[in-house]
Amino acid sequence: MTRKRGNASRDGRERTQRQLRVGETLRHALVRVLARGEIRDPDLHDVSVTVSEVRISPDLRNATAFVMPLGGEGIETVVKALNRAAPFLRRSLAQQVTTRHLPRLGFVADTAFEHSQYIDEILHSSEVAQDLAKGLAQDLAPDSTEPDDGAIEPSRDPD
């Protein structure tokens, strides 16, 4: 029988504790490297990048970093520039992280922000508001099976 650990990745497969730990360590180190601004790519000049997740392959040889520039503008340009700078970033990470093998880096746009915005728009739509109002009205309607007088029925002793 398989246990659910509650750490499913974006592709639906569960990740091990080691994958989670290495991914989070790489994410923190990558944020520090990007914050220093040592990348000399003109497409990354004065661009703040959010690294929301680093997902590691099961063999710990490849890492995918989910990134989003601040404000979400020019995401394609930023992702291309980060992928060009991946060898430099990997060398910089090697100075900060001690692992037997440092994974190859790849960068992709993080769509979680767009997805959460889409869900937020759905939740604030008029159709959902109507459904919620109907559900609330049904929840507040008195149930015909309960006594109406507000009296509490005495409990019966099983003895």
C-alpha positions in Angstrom: 0.0 0.0 0.0 1.4 3.4 -1.0 1.3 6.2 1.5 0.5 9.7 0.5 3.0 12.2 1.7 1.3 15.4 0.5 4.3 16.7 -1.4 3.2 16.2 -5.0 5.1 18.2 -7.6 3.6 20.2 -10.4 3.7 17.1 -12.7 1.7 15.0 -10.2 4.5 12.8 -9.0 5.5 12.7 -5.4 8.9 14.0 -4.5 11.2 12.5 -1.8 12.3 14.5 1.2 15.8 14.6 -0.3 14.5 16.2 -3.5 12.5 18.7 -1.5 15.5 19.6 0.7 18.0 19.9 -2.2 15.5 21.9 -4.2 14.9 24.4 -1.3 18.6 24.7 -0.7 19.2 25.5 -4.3 16.4 27.9 -4.4 17.8 29.9 -1.5 21.3 29.9 -3.0 19.9 30.9 -6.4 18.1 33.8 -4.9 21.3 35.0 -3.2 23.2 34.8 -6.5 20.6 36.7 -8.4 20.3 39.3 -5.7 24.0 40.1 -6.0 23.5 41.1 -9.6 26.6 39.5 -11.0 25.0 38.4 -14.3 26.1 40.7 -17.1 23.3 39.9 -19.5 21.7 43.1 -20.7 18.2 41.4 -20.6 18.7 40.9 -16.8 20.0 44.3 -16.0 17.9 45.9 -13.3 15.4 43.1 -13.3 14.2 41.6 -10.0 13.4 37.9 -10.4 11.3 35.8 -8.0 12.3 32.1 -7.8 9.2 30.4 -6.5 10.4 26.8 -6.7 13.3 24.6 -7.7 12.2 21.1 -8.7 14.9 18.4 -8.7 14.8 15.2 -10.9 14.7 11.9 -8.9 18.4 11.3 -9.8 19.3 14.8 -8.6 21.1 15.5 -11.9 18.7 18.2 -13.3 17.0 21.1 -11.7 14.2 23.2 -13.0 13.7 26.7 -11.5 10.3 28.3 -11.7 10.9 32.1 -12.1 8.9 35.2 -12.5 10.2 38.8 -13.0 8.8 41.4 -10.7 5.6 42.7 -12.3 5.5 39.7 -14.7 6.6 41.8 -17.7 9.0 40.4 -20.2 8.9 36.9 -18.9 10.0 35.2 -22.1 13.1 37.5 -22.4 14.0 36.9 -18.7 13.7 33.1 -19.0 15.8 33.0 -22.2 18.5 35.2 -20.5 18.5 33.0 -17.4 18.9 29.9 -19.5 21.9 31.6 -21.3 23.4 32.4 -17.9 22.7 28.9 -16.5 26.4 27.7 -16.7 27.5 30.8 -14.8 24.8 30.4 -12.2 25.7 26.7 -11.8 29.3 27.7 -11.0 28.1 30.3 -8.6 25.9 27.8 -6.9 28.8 25.3 -6.6 30.6 27.8 -4.4 27.6 28.0 -2.0 26.1 24.6 -2.0 28.0 21.4 -1.0 26.5 18.4 -2.9 28.2 15.5 -4.6 26.9 16.5 -8.0 25.4 19.9 -8.7 22.4 19.6 -11.0 22.2 21.2 -14.4 19.9 24.2 -14.3 17.0 25.1 -16.5 14.6 28.0 -16.1 10.9 28.1 -16.9 8.2 30.7 -16.4 6.1 30.1 -13.3 2.5 30.0 -14.3 1.2 29.6 -10.7 0.7 33.3 -10.4 -1.5 33.4 -13.5 -3.4 30.4 -12.3 -4.0 31.9 -8.9 -5.2 35.1 -10.5 -7.6 33.1 -12.7 -9.0 31.3 -9.7 -9.4 34.6 -7.9 -11.3 36.0 -10.8 -13.6 33.0 -10.8 -14.3 33.3 -7.1 -15.2 36.9 -7.5 -17.5 36.4 -10.5 -21.2 37.1 -10.2 -22.1 33.4 -10.9 -20.1 32.2 -7.9 -21.6 34.9 -5.8 -25.1 33.7 -6.7 -24.2 30.1 -6.0 -22.7 31.1 -2.6 -25.8 33.1 -1.8 -28.1 30.2 -2.6 -25.9 27.8 -0.5 -25.9 30.3 2.4 -29.7 30.7 2.2 -30.1 26.9 2.3 -27.8 26.6 5.2 -29.7 29.2 7.2 -33.1 27.8 6.4 -34.6 25.9 9.4 -34.5 22.1 9.1 -37.9 20.6 9.4 -36.6 17.5 11.2 -35.4 19.5 14.3 -37.7 20.7 17.0 -38.7 24.3 16.5 -39.3 25.3 20.1 -35.6 25.7 21.0 -35.9 23.2 23.8 -33.0 20.8 24.3 -34.0 17.1 24.4 -32.7 15.3 27.5 -30.0 12.7 26.8 -31.0 9.1 27.5 -28.9 7.2 30.0 -28.0 3.7 28.5 -28.2 2.0 31.9 
